Amino acid sequence: MGSIAGIVPRPGCGREELTVSIKAMRDALGRRAPLEGGLAVAYDASVALTHRGGTGPGAEAVLQPLRNERGTLWLVADGEPANATELRLELVAAGHEFQSGCGSEVILHLYEQYGIGALERLTGNFAFALWDREEHELLLGRDRFGTKPLYMCERDGTYAFASEVRALRPGEPLDPSALVAYLVLGYVPEPITVATGAHAVAPGTIVRVRGSRLRIERFWEESSAWPSGQREVDRARFGGLLRDAVEAAVEGEDDVGIFVDGSIASAALLALVRPMLGRGLRTHVLDFSGGADDTGARGARAHQDGVTALADWFRGEHRRHRVDGTLLASAFRAATVADQPSTGATLAALITSAMRSAGERVWLAGLATPQLLGAETARVVRWLWRAGRHGSTSGLTRVAARMLARRRPFGRAATLADYLGPSDAIAPAYLATRGVFGPEALGRVLRPDALAHARSGFDLARHVDARALAPLGPACAPPAASAQVAIERAVAAVDLAGPLMSGALRAAEASAVAYGLALRAPFLDHRLHEWLTAGGAALDRAPLLGILDGALPPPLVRRLAPPPPPPIGQWLRNEMRATCEEQLLTDDGEGLFRQEALDGLWKEFLGGRAPWEPVWSVVTVRAWMRAARDPGRSAGGERRCAA
């Protein structure tokens, strides 16, 4: 764990000026990585790199930037490749001398030995910047799933990068495009960010910066795992890939903590990791029963009983963490100072704080690609897509939705009425299923100039369709046999790049770093993803269920179900009511919202005529905006040389 930043300045930028800028960027990363690390500025002011160290296992205790033997290559890295040990042995045998025990140093010598093409061999979770003095070139790289964040921007010939957006754009107001995307989806989808001009480096790519030229190259072009088409052979191979991924995640660890939510993913993870850890397995679950109404409390207790039975079957040390108003308020405050807003950041902070208070150091997360779980969202999207293509069905559905939307303008019916219509694209059906705010609802709560600015800078529907048509990973998937398969693949691709990577994974990684936990997500292994996209998903509707055959008795398997949602609606009415009214009923400093509409939304919610989701979205982003306006969070003041 750590954070990195750097600058390739415009011609004429002096070394003293560059040093001031890079120090300010290093200071801006203090929350993510509290240990002040190294800093290097080239004698000719051609580049500046800096690094900060995190806490907990996996933190980079070695002073960076790292250098090769001749000093011609500099490296700063966040995280380290999972295959660092085997690469180190190979490179030592080739004659390279390592200056540290840091696993990230293999990136330096791998590039020196074999060139840029060899970087595709890196696996695991990492982000790095490598300066080649002889080529006068900066290389930025990010792991295949984007587990480690990395952002960059360009202004007036200066290129800058950092692990957090606020190190690039300190004190800049929220970009309306990011706000609109957030209100609809609940997260800021990559590549856009909260700051105008800053964007995320795409996962699985290398960005090459030389002078004023920039080139992007993908290193995830070929598949390393192909199904044979023989069912039994492929089932055995798939099980081996899963076990290898989990073993790599827990290698060298005696104790790990797993947050168990009763889902297929968490149960399969328990079944896989139990034989590897022996007695060093601890499971955790959050107890929301005290904050829910009677019906919700009964459902929460029944779910927790199922989770306890699951943990007892695997003989793990199990702990329930009761969530009260104090813990909730603390988690909400932690979420407001995150680098970017997310509706799931509060829940991630609750999980990590509970695990950290229990003494955990490694969080083994059951985050899984949609293909592993079976794409449930695809069924709804497929039906809406077909309904939109048939005029009579589309018309009747829209009329019914419009009638319901008159009574509940912020509910699901309003979103459905806004998006559903005849279209060959997947975006309308997907946004009708996933979207929190529809276009009309956005027009109610946002000022017209802010909404117009956002739409001119970012087309949300085009973004969704682009993710569906150009999914993450190698282009190795066989042609879809039917429209149903094509839609399932498209929805899985959008969910992988959106709710998982830009939402849950980003929130979990940021919260884990803040609390000093090492996050391990073994199901986000590129070989598993390659296997599934190459046709392995046809083995089972939900491939992880096959792992549980023989590992769990059928009654326990039947009890597996997605966790009930946390009682956010009850929180908003009770423990968080004062916070909500503080955020909703006062003007925002940026002038992006229509205050009378937010007053109406709050009254609709209290009267039971509006769901909690739009209220939660607005409350979290308004709290984040207020925290961002705090001068104490302004990282380092104005930068003259940074982008």
N, C-alpha and C positions, 0 to 999 in steps of 0.2 A: 504494500500500500504506500502511496506517496502522491506527489503531484509534480508536474513539469510545466515549464514555460520557456519561451524564447522569442527572439526577434531577429529577422534579417532586414536591416534598415535600408532606407533609401540612400542613394549616393549622396555624400556630403554630410551625413550624420556623424558627429564627432564621438570619440570614445567616451569622454566624460558624460556627454548627454545620453549615450546608449547605456552606460552603467547606471545612471539614475533611473532610467526607464525599466531596466530589468530588475533592479532592486525593488521598485514599486510593485512590479508583477509578482515577485516572490512574496512580498508582504501580503498581497491580496489573496494568496492561497493558504493563509494561515489556519483557517478553520478546517479545511480538508486535511491538511497535513501540518500538525503543530510544531514539528521539529525542523528548525531552520537548517537547510542543507547548503550545498555548494553553489558556486556561481562562477561562470567563466565568460570573459569578454575578449574577443580576438584583438590582437594588437593593432590590426588595421581597421577595427570597427566593422568588420564584415558580418559578424554574428555575435549574439549573446545568448547563453543558455543558463537555466537555473533549475534547481530541484529542491523539494522539501520532503522530509521523511515523515511517514505516518507512525502509528503505534500499533501494537498487537502483532500476532504472527504474520509473517510475510512482509513486514515493514522493511524498507530498504535502509539498513543502518550504515551502509557504506556511503562515503561522501561522493557525490556525483557533481559534475560530469565525470564519467569514466573515459579513459584514453587508451589507445592502442600503444604498442611498444615505441613507435616512432613519433607519436603525438600528432599524427595526421588525421585521426578520427576522434570525434568527441561524441559521447552518448549520454542522454538523460532518459530515464524510463520510469513508468508507473506500472508496477506489477512485473512479473517475469514469466518467460515461457514455461509451460508445463514440462517440456522435454529438454530443459536446460542441462540436466545431468548428462544425458547421453550425448548431447551436442558438445558439451565441454570435453568429454573424453575423446571424441573424434578430433576436436580442434587442438587439444594438447598433443595428440599423436601426430598432428600435422605440423607441430613446432611452435604453436602459439603460446605465449606466456600470459597468464591471467594475473591481474593486479589485485583481485579481491575475490571473495566468496559469493558475490552477488550473482544470482542467476541471469540477470539481464545482460551481463557482460558478454554472454555468448552471442548476442545480436551484433555486437561490435566486431568480433573476430569472424563470425560467419560471413558478414558482408566483406570483410577484408580478404577472406580466403576465396570466396566463390562469387562475389558480386551481388547485385540487387536481386537476381533471380532466385538465390538461395533463401531469401527471406520467407518464401512460401512454405518452407519447412517448419516454421515456428508454429507451435500450438499453445493453447491455454489462453490466459487473460493478460493482456499487456497493451500499453501504448508507449511509443518511444519517438524520440527525435535524434537523428544522427547527422552530424556535420562532417562532410568530407572536404577537408581543407584543400587538397590537391585538385579536386574537381570543382571546388567552390560551389557545392551543392548541399542543400538541406533535404533530408528524407524524413517524412512523418509517416508513421505506421500505426495501425490499430488492429486489434484482434478480430477474428471473423464475426463474432456476434456483438461487437461493440460493448463488451462488459466494462472496459475501462474507457472513460470519457476523454475526448480530445477535440478541441475546437480551434478554428483559425479564422483570420480575417486579413484583409488587405486594404490599405488606405494610403494614397499618395505615394505608391511605390514601396511601402513598408509592409512586410509580411510578419504577422505575429501569431503565435499559437499558445495554448494553455489548457490545463485540465479543467478549468472552470471559465464560464463565459464572463463572469464579473472581473476576472483578471485582464480580459481584453477590452471590456467596455465598462469601466467603473462609473457608477452613478448615472448611466444612461437610462432614460425611461423605457418602460415596457413597449416593445414593438406591437402595434395593433394587430398585425398579422399573426403573431404568436398568441396574442390574447384570444382572437377569434378561434384559432385552431384549438387552443386549450379549452375554451368554453364548450366547444362541440365534442371534443374527444376525451378531455380530462387529463391531458398531458400535452407537451409541446413536441410535435413530431419532428424527428430529424429529417432533413438537415437543418431546418430553420431553428433559431434560438430566440431567446427573449430580447436580444439586442440586434438592432438593424446592422447588417453587414457582417455579422459573425455567423458562422455555420459549422456544423459538425463534420469532421472527417468521416467519410463513409467507412463502415466496418469492412474488413478484409481488403483494404486498399493501401497503397503507398502513394503519398503525395510528394512530388519532386519539385523543389523550388531552386531555380538557378537564375540569379539576377532578377529580371522582371518577368521571367517566364515560369509558368506553373504547369505541371503535367501530372495526371492521375492515372495510376496503373493498378488493376486488380490482381491480387495474388491468389485468389480463390477461383480458379478457372477449371481445374480438373478435379474429378472425383477420385477419392482414394478407396472407396468401398462400393462394390457393385453386387447386387443380388444375383444369384445364379438362375432364379426362376424355379428351382426345386424347393417345394414348400418346407419340408423337414430340414433340409440343409440350411435354408435361409433362416428358419426359426432359430436354429442352433447358433448360426453366425451372428444373428442380431442379438441374442442373449449374451454372446461373448463380447460384442461391442459395448453393450450396456455395462457389463461387469468391469471391463477395462476402463471405461469412463469414470465409474464410481471409485475404483481402486486408485486411479491417478489423482482423484480429488482428495482422498484421505491418506495418501501415501505419506508416511513420516509422522502422522498424527495419532496420538493415543486416545484423545478425547475429542468428541465433536458434539455439537448440539443440533438437533433437528426440530424445526417448528412443524408440528403435525396438524394438518387441517382436515383429516379424514378423506382426502381426495385420493384418486388412483395414484397420482404422482408421488405423494408423500408415503403412501403405503408401499409402493414399489421401491422407493428409495430405502425405506426401513428394511425391506426384505433383502435388498442387495448389500447394504452396508453392515447388517448385523453379523454375518460370519467374519467380516474383516476386522471388526473392532473388539470383539470379545465383550469385556465388561465396561468399556469406555464409551457407552452410548447413552445419551440423555435426550429425552423428548420433552417438548414444551407445547402448551396450548394456552391461548388467551381465553379468559372467562368473562364474557360480556353479559352474563345473565342478570347482573345487578343493574345494568343500564337499560334493559329492554322492558317492554310491556309484558303482561302475563303470557300472552301467546308466544312472543319472541323469547321470553325467558325459558319457557318449557322447551321450545325448539333448541335453544342454546344448550340447555342441560342435557337433552337427549343426544345432541351432537357430541358434547364433551364426554358423555358416557361411552359413545362409540369409539371416540379417539382413545380413551383410557383403556378400553378393551383391546384395541389394536396395539397400544404400547405394551400392555401386559403380556400379550401373546409373544412379543419379541423380547420380553424380559429386560426392557430398558428402564432406566430411572426416569420417572415421569413427574412433571411439575405442571400444575395449573397456576396461571398468573391472573389474578383478579384485577380487572381494569376499573379504577375508580376515577372520580373527577380530577384528582390531583395528577395522576398519571396521564390522563387524557390531555389536560392543559399543558403539561410538560412536553408531551409528544407533539401537540399542535404548534407550540412555540418553536420546537426543533425543526418542524416542517417549514415554517415561514422563513427561516434563514437559509434554506437550501439554495443551491445555485440556480435552479429553475423550478417553477411550481409544478405540483402534481397532486391530484386528488388522492392518490394512494400513499403520499409521503407520511401522513400522520400514522396510518396503520403500520408502515414499515418502521417508523420510529418506536411505536409501541412494542413491536416484536423484538427489535434489536436492544432496546433498553431493558426489556424483561430478561432476555438471554444474557446480557452483560451483567445484570445484577445477580444472576445465578452463577456467575463465574465462568461463563463460556468464553472461549477465544476463537473458535471456528464455527461458523454458521454454515451447515450443509443444507442448501436450499433446494426445494423440489420444483424450481422453475423449469418448465418443460415447453418444448416447441409444440404448437397446435397439432402437428401431425402425430406426435406421440400419444396425445390424449383423445384424438378423434375430434374433428371440427364440428362442435355443436352449433356454433354460430352459422355455419354454412347452410344448415337446413332452413333457417329462417330467411337468410339472404336469398337462397335459391327460390323459395316460395315468393318472396317479394319481387324478385327479378322477373319471374314468370308472370306474376300478377300485373306488373307494369307493362309487359309486352302484349297483354290481352286487353283490348280497349274496354270491354264490358266489365271485366273484373277490376281493372284499374279504376274505372269511373265509380263503381259502387264503393270500393274501398276508400277512395278519396272523399266521397260525399259523407260516408259514415265518420271518417276521421275528422273532417271539417266540423261536423255537428258536435262531436265530443270536444273538439278543440275550443269551441266557443265557451264552454264551461270550464275547461282546464287548459288555458293557453300555453302553459309551460309543461304539459304532460307528454307522454309518449304518443298520444293521438295527434298532437300538434306537429311533432317531429315527423310522424308518418305522413301526414297530409302535405307537409312541405317538400318532402323528398320523393315520394312515390310518384312515378310517372313512366311513360313509355321511353325506354332507353336500352341500348345494347350494352352500355357500360355497367360495371358492377358498383360504382361509387354510390349512386342514389339508394340502391337497396342496402348497401353496407351502412351508410350514414343513417338511414331510417332505423336500422337495427341498433347501432352503437351510439348514435349521436345523442347528446344531452340537450342541446339547443338546436332547433331548426332555424332556417333563415328568418322567418317571421319573428320568432322569439328573440333572436339576436337583434333584429331591428327595434324591438321594444326596449331592450336593456342598454344598448350601446348608442352613443351619439352618432348621427348620420355621417359626419366627417370622418370619425374614427373607423366606422364600418366600411366606408368607401375606400379609405386609405388601405385598410387591411385586404380588401378584395382585389385591389389593384396590384398588391404586392405578392399575394399568395392565393392560389386557387386550390381549395381543399379537395374538391371532387377530382381535379386533375392529379393531385398528389396521391389520392387513394388508388386511382386507376393505374398510375405509374408503378406503384408498389405491387399491384396485382399482375401487371404485365411484365415487370422486371424483378422477379423475386430474388432474395438474398441467396448467394451460393453459386456453385458451378452450374453451367447450362447443360445439365446432363439428364433432365427429366424426359422420359419418353412422351410422345404425343398423347394427349388426353383421349380416352376411348369414348367419352360422352360429354355432353354439356354439364352433367352433374359433377363428373370428376374435375372438369375444368374450373367450375365455380368453387368446388371444395379447395382446390389448389390455390386459387386466387385469394379466397378468404383467409386461408392459412398463411399465405405470404404477407397479406396486409396485417393480420394479427401478430405475426412474428416481428415485423418491423415496427409496429405501432404499440398496442397494449402491452406486449411483452418487453421489447427492447427499449422503446422510448418511454414506457410507463413503469411497469413493475420492476424490471431489471435496473433501470436508472435509479429509481427510488430506493431499492434494496441496497445497491452498491454504495450510494451516497450515504445512506444511514449507517451501513456497516462501517464505513471508513470513519464517520464522525464518532462512533462509539468504540472504535478500536477492535472491531471484529474482522476476521478474514472471511470473506464470502466465497463459498465454493458452490457452483451450480453444475453438477456433473452431467445433467441431461442436455446442457447446452454445449455439447461436444460436436465439433464440425463433422466428424466421421458418422455420427448418428444422423445428422441432418442430411449428409450426402447420401447415405443409405436409403433414407425415406424418400428423398426427392428423386432418386434413381429408380424408384418402383418398389422399394421395400415396404411402403405403407400399405400395399395391397395384401400383406400377410394377415393383418387383423384390422378390425375397425378401430380399436384402441390398442395399439401394440403393447402398452405397459401392462394391460390385463394379463397377457401371457406370462409375465414374470411372476404373477401371483398364483399361477396354477401349481398346486402342491405346497406353496409357501404359507397360504392362509386357508383355514377351513371355509367352505362355502358360505356359512352364515355370516362370517365376518366380511367376506367379499361382497355379499349383498348389502351390507350396511355402509359400504363406501359410497360417499356422495360428496359433491362440492359443498364447501362450508357455507352455512347461512351468512348473509351479509351482516356486518357489525351494525348495531342499532344506531346508526348515525342520525336518523330522524329523531329518535328519543334524545340523543345527546344535544341536538340543536335546540330542542324545546326545553331542555333542563340544564344540564351542566354547562353547555356552551351558549345559552341564550344571551347572556350579557355580551359575550364575545361577538356573537352574530350581529346583534343590534349595533355594537360599536363599529363593525366593519361595513354593515349594509346601510345604516341610516345616517351616515356622514359622507360628505362629498369626498371623492378621490382627488388626490393632488394633480393627477395627469389629465383630468377632465375627459375620461373615456366613456364613463357610464352616464345614463340618464337617471337621475336620482329618484324622480317620481316613479319610474318603473321598478326600481329596486324596492321602494316602499310597498308598491303593490305586490311584488313577488313575495315579500315577507308576510304580508297580510294573507295572501292566498295560501301560503304554506301553513300558517298558524290556524287558518280556517279549514284545513284538510282538503283544499282544492288544488294544491300543487305538490308534486313529489319532492322528496328531500334532495335529489341529485342536483338540480339546477341551483338550489340554495347553497349546497355544499361547494359546488364549483366556484360560485361567486365569492363566498366567504373566504375560501382558501386563497384565491388569487388576490383578493383585496388585502388580506393579511400579508401575503408575500410582497405586494406592492408597497405597503406601508413600511415593512421591514427594510425593503430596498431603498426607501427614501431616507432612512436613518443615516445621518452623516457618519456615525460610528462604523457603519458597514462599508463606507466608501473606501475602496482599496487603493490606498497610496496616492490619492489625488490625481491631478492632471498629468498626463504623459505627453511629452512633446515629441518623442521619437517612436513610441509604440503606436500600433495601428489603432 
